[in-house]
């Protein structure tokens, strides 16, 4: 059919490009955003917005592969690698113990912060001659207390998840 293989390939590529652009209608470039191209406008809408028709300019669309979800790949295990129930109970017991220890430490730190905060009236330090430094420290203590209370709530939620069945 073709004497030169390159001529057939060129004809195929140009006809595919013409077919792809012919299906979607004219492509417009609108002012404001130089990267804004669309084929979703009617000729009247394009005229009203001041858009120009892009004729004869090749438009390249690059499609990439979607990456595989990392979480699904890392958590997938073969069916025969199930954990022994006794081992799972031991793991749960360790997790519960660690969370309880962390809860106690955080509760102790919260009590220290509340004592230092003194219901919004902490004692002034010698380095706080400037009243604004005192106010900043008071606000910081209040924020630390709120953050610590949120941390304690999160630890309690985790403890409830690993509680005994």
N, C-alpha and C positions, 0 to 999 in steps of 0.2 A: 504494500500500500504506500508506505513512505520509503524513499530511498535513503534518507538520512534519519537515524533514530532521534537525534536532537530536535529535528523539526516537529516530529510527532509529539514529543514531550512539551515543547513550547506551545503548540496548538492546544494541547490538553490543559495546560496551566492557565493560559489566557481565557479559554472558554469557561473554566471553573471559576475564575475570578469574576468574569462578566456575569455568570449565572448567580454567584453569591451576592453581588452588588445589585443585580437587577431585581432580585426577590424583595429586598427590603426597602426599595425606593431611594430617593436622593438622600445624601448625607449632608447635614448642615453643620457649619462651624459658627457658634454664636459668640458675640463680644462679651467681655468680662472675664472669662476664664479661657486662656489660650488652649487648654487641653480639652475643652468641652466640645465633643462631637456628638451628634444625635441624628437618628433617622426616625424619631418618634413625633415629628412635628408635621403639621399640614403646611402647604406652601404659604397660606395666609398667616399662620402663626409665626413661621420663620421670617416673613416680611415684617410683621409687627415688632418682632424682637431685634430686627436688624441682622439676622443671620445670613451667611453666605453659603451658597451651594458649593460643595467640594466635588468638582468634576475632573475625572482623569487622574486624580491623585490616588496612589495605592494606599489602602488602609490595611494595616497589619494587626491581626488579632492573635495573641499568643496565649495558648491555654497551657496551664501547668498541671502536673499531677497533684492531687491532694495528698498531703502526708498522712501516713497511717497514725492513728491515735497512739501516743506513747503509753498512756495508762493502760489501755487494753492489751498492748503487746507485753508489758511488764507484769501484769497480773494474771495472764493466762497460764494455767497449769494443766498438765495432763490429768486425766481423770483418775489415774492410779496413784497419784501423789497426795492423797488425802492425809490429813493430820490425825494422828491417833487421839481419840477423845480424852484420854488421861493426860496426854501432852498438852492438849488445848486447854484443859482445866488448869494445868500448872502455869501455862502462859497467862491465862486470865487472872489467876491468883497473883502472879508477879505484877501484872499491869495494875491491878487493884491496889496492891501494897504500895507501889511507886506513886500512884495518884493520891493515896491517902497521906503519904509522907509529904508530898508536894502541897497538898491542901493544908496540912498543919503548918508548914513553913510559911505559906502565903497568909494564913490567918494570923500568925504571930507578927509578920511584917505589917499587916493591916492594922493590928492593934498598936504597934509602935508608931505608925504614921498618924493614927487618930490621936494618940496621946500627945505627939509633937504638935499636931494641928490645933488641939485644945479648943474645939468648937469655933474655929475661925479666929482665935486670938492667941497665936503662938507667941512664946516669949521672944523678945527682941534679942538679937545677938550683938556683940560688940562691933562686928564689921558692918552692921546695918545702921550706920548713922544717917544715911540717906533713907528717908521714909519710903521711897519708891522701891528700894531693894527689899524692904520688909514686905511690902505689898506683893512684889513679884514672888518672893519665897512662899507667902501665904497662898497665892494662886497656884503655884507649882505643887504645893502640898495637897491642895484640894484636888487638882487634876490627878496626882498620883494615887490618892485615895479612891477616886472614881475608877481609874484604870485597874487598880488592885481588886475592887469589888467585881468588876466585869471578868477579870481573870478567875476569881473564885467561883463565879457562876459557871464559867466554862468548865472548870475542873469538876464541879459538882455534876454537870451534865454528862461529862465523860465517865465519872464514877457510876452514874445511873445506867450507862450503857454496858458497863462490864460487871454490873452487880450479879450476885448469885442467882441462878435460875430458880 
